[in-house]
Amino acid sequence: MVYFLFFIAACFTIFLAVQLSKHADIIGEKSTLNAAVLGLMLGGATSLPEITTSVTSIFIENPDIATGNVLGSNLFNLLILALVDLWYRNKQIFNYSSKENGYTNVLVMTLSSIIFISLYIRVPNHFFSIGIDTIVLISVYILGIVLLSKLKKPQLEVEVQGESTKYAHESLKKSVRTFILTAFLILLFGTLLTITADQIATLTGIEASFIGSFLVAASTSLPEAVSIVVAVRLANYGLAIGSILGSNIFNILILVFTDVMFRSGSLLFYSSPSHIYTVLGTLILSIITYYAILRERSINKVTYVLPSLFVVICYFITSYVIFSKL
């Protein structure tokens, strides 16, 4: 029954993630929202299942699960982006990245740096059981989102005669409603997917191994993986990159929300110091990704794939270090 539920949840999650990407693309075509905001929307929707894991960890009074869930997901998301880029290397998706993607990545690195400093210094101070670091995180988050929303959507050269005819028969209001409904459904089926993956890892006796952790992480990030592949197939490369970076930003917002629910003090203060390696790995992978976004447009297929190849290598090195410290 567990395997059957896992299969059903995976099928629905894949279908819903495809619909999310499609309607995000429609909203982008028919609205004035820039790639950064669209990426935040799509990334936030695909990250909704991770809320369940974080909230559950608070009820069982295990802050490590909440922290590890968010930070591990951010690390894994960057691996997804690199693997998709390597798979679709002929499309060279980073050559179509925008400044908005770069700004979003800077926000990810800034928020991750604050988490790194908090885990390293381990500040016990809190305000009404909300960590000082969390207050700083939410302040920087709000400032960053406001700045990103003020960026103007670039005008495409193909849009010579008004609105694009790519989705001429689609309604903006209908797409917005469908996007919201699909996000709610992906919260339900994505949560079921994560729970059943964890049970399968336990039943097969691999829950404490790297393979078990990889299975759960992959299940949690399946919506992100599907959404970025669909965005690439729709030739919306800015949305593909932005969805992963937006998911990482939304995950940090989940961490903030979890700290608010955690009434024993600062969440990061009570989390294991070993999480610092996960954040450090995320920062390294983010820096490499930032280089891939802003570098001079590459034509050579060999030199183009190097950043994504380095991300994959660094991910597994980081994973080895993390599990060796457990």
C-alpha positions in Angstrom: 0.0 0.0 0.0 2.9 2.4 0.8 4.4 1.8 -2.6 1.1 2.2 -4.3 0.4 5.5 -2.5 4.0 6.7 -3.4 3.3 5.9 -7.1 -0.1 7.7 -7.1 1.3 10.7 -5.3 4.3 10.9 -7.7 2.0 10.8 -10.7 -0.3 13.5 -9.4 2.7 15.6 -8.3 4.2 15.4 -11.8 0.9 16.3 -13.4 0.3 19.2 -11.1 3.9 20.5 -11.5 3.4 20.5 -15.2 0.2 22.6 -14.9 1.9 25.0 -12.5 4.7 25.7 -15.0 2.3 26.1 -17.9 0.1 28.6 -16.1 3.1 30.5 -14.7 4.2 30.8 -18.3 0.8 32.1 -19.3 0.7 34.6 -16.5 4.1 35.8 -17.6 2.9 36.3 -21.1 -0.2 38.1 -20.2 0.9 40.3 -17.3 3.7 42.8 -16.5 5.3 40.5 -13.9 9.1 40.1 -14.4 11.0 36.8 -14.5 12.1 37.3 -10.8 8.6 37.6 -9.5 7.3 34.7 -11.7 10.2 32.6 -10.4 9.2 33.4 -6.8 5.6 32.4 -7.5 6.4 29.1 -9.2 9.2 28.3 -6.7 7.0 29.1 -3.8 4.2 26.9 -5.1 6.5 23.9 -5.7 8.0 24.3 -2.2 4.6 24.1 -0.4 5.0 20.4 0.5 8.0 21.2 2.6 5.9 23.3 5.0 4.3 20.0 6.3 7.7 18.5 7.2 8.8 21.7 9.0 5.5 22.1 11.0 5.6 18.4 12.0 9.1 18.8 13.3 7.9 21.5 15.7 5.1 19.4 17.1 7.6 16.6 17.9 10.1 19.2 19.2 12.9 18.4 16.8 14.2 21.7 15.4 17.0 19.8 13.5 14.4 18.3 11.1 13.0 21.7 10.3 16.4 23.2 9.7 17.8 20.3 7.8 14.7 20.0 5.6 14.9 23.6 4.4 18.7 23.8 4.1 19.0 20.4 2.5 16.3 21.3 0.0 18.1 24.5 -1.0 21.2 22.5 -1.7 19.4 19.8 -3.7 17.5 22.4 -5.8 20.8 23.8 -7.1 21.8 20.3 -8.0 18.5 20.0 -10.0 19.2 23.2 -11.9 22.7 21.9 -12.8 21.5 18.5 -13.9 18.8 20.0 -16.1 21.3 22.3 -17.6 23.6 19.4 -18.4 20.8 17.3 -19.8 19.6 20.2 -22.0 23.2 21.4 -22.7 22.4 22.0 -26.4 19.9 24.7 -25.4 22.5 26.4 -23.1 19.7 27.8 -20.8 22.1 30.0 -18.8 22.8 32.0 -21.9 19.2 33.2 -21.7 19.4 34.2 -18.0 18.5 37.7 -17.0 19.7 40.3 -14.5 16.6 39.5 -12.5 17.8 35.9 -12.1 21.2 37.3 -10.9 19.5 39.6 -8.4 17.4 36.7 -7.1 20.5 34.6 -6.6 22.1 37.5 -4.7 19.2 37.5 -2.3 19.5 33.8 -1.9 23.2 34.2 -1.1 22.5 37.1 1.3 19.9 35.1 3.3 22.1 32.0 3.3 25.0 34.1 4.6 22.8 35.3 7.5 21.9 31.7 8.4 25.6 30.7 8.2 26.6 33.5 10.6 23.8 32.6 13.0 24.8 28.9 13.0 28.4 29.8 13.5 28.0 32.4 16.3 25.0 30.7 17.8 23.1 33.8 19.1 20.7 32.7 21.9 18.9 36.1 22.0 15.3 36.1 21.0 12.3 38.4 21.1 9.1 36.7 22.2 10.7 33.4 21.4 11.5 34.6 17.9 15.3 34.5 17.2 17.1 37.8 16.5 18.5 36.1 13.4 14.9 35.3 12.2 14.0 39.0 12.5 17.0 39.9 10.4 16.1 37.3 7.9 12.5 38.4 7.4 13.7 42.1 7.2 16.2 41.3 4.5 13.6 39.1 2.8 11.0 41.8 2.6 13.5 44.4 1.4 14.7 42.0 -1.3 11.2 41.1 -2.5 10.3 44.8 -2.7 13.4 45.5 -4.8 12.8 42.6 -7.1 9.2 43.5 -7.7 10.3 47.0 -8.8 12.4 45.6 -11.6 10.8 46.2 -15.0 9.8 43.3 -17.2 12.1 43.4 -20.3 10.3 43.8 -23.6 10.9 41.0 -26.0 11.8 41.9 -29.6 9.2 39.4 -30.9 6.4 41.4 -29.3 6.3 43.9 -32.2 2.5 44.1 -32.6 1.1 44.2 -29.0 0.5 41.1 -27.0 2.1 37.8 -27.9 -0.2 35.3 -29.6 1.5 32.3 -27.8 -1.5 32.0 -25.5 -4.1 34.0 -27.5 -7.0 31.8 -26.3 -6.0 31.7 -22.6 -7.4 34.0 -20.0 -5.2 35.7 -17.4 -7.8 35.5 -14.6 -8.5 31.8 -15.4 -4.7 31.0 -15.3 -4.3 32.8 -12.0 -7.2 30.8 -10.5 -5.9 27.5 -11.9 -2.4 28.3 -10.6 -3.7 28.9 -7.0 -5.9 25.7 -7.1 -3.0 23.7 -8.5 -0.6 25.0 -5.8 -3.1 23.8 -3.1 -3.3 20.4 -4.7 0.4 20.1 -5.0 0.7 20.8 -1.3 -1.5 17.8 -0.6 0.0 15.3 -3.0 3.5 16.6 -2.5 3.2 16.0 1.2 1.8 12.5 0.7 4.8 11.9 -1.6 7.3 12.9 1.0 5.6 10.9 3.8 5.5 7.7 1.7 9.1 8.2 0.6 10.1 8.4 4.2 8.1 5.2 5.1 9.7 3.3 2.2 13.2 4.3 3.4 12.2 3.0 6.8 10.7 -0.2 5.6 13.7 -1.1 3.4 16.2 -0.2 6.2 17.9 2.5 4.3 16.6 5.5 6.3 19.9 6.2 7.9 21.9 5.9 4.7 22.8 8.4 2.0 20.5 6.6 -0.4 17.6 7.0 2.1 18.2 10.7 2.6 18.6 11.2 -1.2 15.2 9.4 -1.8 13.4 11.7 0.7 15.2 14.8 -0.6 14.4 13.9 -4.2 10.7 13.3 -3.4 10.5 16.6 -1.6 12.1 18.4 -4.6 10.1 16.5 -7.3 7.8 19.4 -8.0 10.8 21.7 -8.5 12.4 19.2 -10.9 9.3 18.8 -13.0 8.5 22.5 -13.1 12.0 23.4 -14.4 12.0 20.7 -17.1 8.6 22.0 -18.3 9.7 25.6 -18.3 12.8 24.6 -20.4 10.5 22.7 -22.8 8.3 25.8 -23.1 11.5 27.7 -23.9 11.0 30.0 -20.9 14.6 29.7 -19.6 14.3 32.7 -17.3 11.3 31.0 -15.5 13.3 27.7 -15.3 16.2 29.4 -13.5 13.9 31.7 -11.5 11.8 28.8 -10.2 14.7 27.1 -8.5 16.1 30.3 -7.1 12.5 31.4 -6.0 12.1 28.0 -4.4 15.2 28.5 -2.3 14.0 32.0 -1.2 10.6 30.6 -0.2 12.3 27.7 1.7 14.0 30.3 3.9 10.7 31.9 4.5 9.5 28.5 5.7 12.4 28.5 8.1 11.3 31.9 9.4 7.7 30.7 9.8 8.9 27.6 11.6 11.0 29.7 14.1 7.8 31.7 14.8 6.0 28.5 15.7 9.0 27.2 17.8 8.3 28.6 21.2 11.4 27.4 23.0 13.6 30.2 21.6 15.7 30.7 18.5 15.3 27.8 16.1 18.8 28.0 14.7 20.3 28.2 18.2 18.7 24.9 19.0 19.7 23.3 15.7 22.8 21.2 15.2 26.0 23.0 14.3 26.5 20.4 11.5 23.9 22.3 9.4 26.7 24.9 8.9 28.2 22.5 6.3 24.9 22.4 4.4 24.7 26.2 4.3 28.3 26.5 3.3 27.7 24.1 0.4 24.7 26.0 -0.7 26.7 29.2 -0.7 29.4 27.6 -2.8 26.9 26.2 -5.3 25.1 29.6 -5.4 28.3 31.4 -6.2 29.0 29.0 -9.1 25.4 29.4 -10.3 25.8 33.2 -10.1 28.9 33.0 -12.3 26.9 30.9 -14.8 24.1 33.5 -14.8 26.2 36.6 -15.3 29.2 35.3 -17.3 29.7 36.3 -21.0 27.4 34.3 -23.2 29.1 31.0 -24.1 29.0 29.2 -27.5 31.5 26.5 -26.9 29.6 23.5 -25.5 32.6 22.3 -23.5 33.3 25.5 -21.6 29.5 26.2 -21.2 28.8 23.0 -19.1 31.7 23.5 -16.7 29.8 25.6 -14.1 27.0 23.0 -13.9 29.5 20.2 -13.8 31.3 21.9 -10.9 27.9 22.3 -9.1 27.3 18.5 -9.4 30.8 17.6 -8.1 30.6 20.1 -5.2 27.1 18.8 -4.3 28.4 15.3 -3.8 31.5 16.5 -2.0 29.3 18.6 0.3 26.9 15.6 0.9 29.9 13.4 1.8 31.1 15.9 4.3 27.6 16.4 5.8 27.0 12.7 6.3 30.5 12.1 7.7 29.8 14.7 10.4 26.5 13.1 11.5 
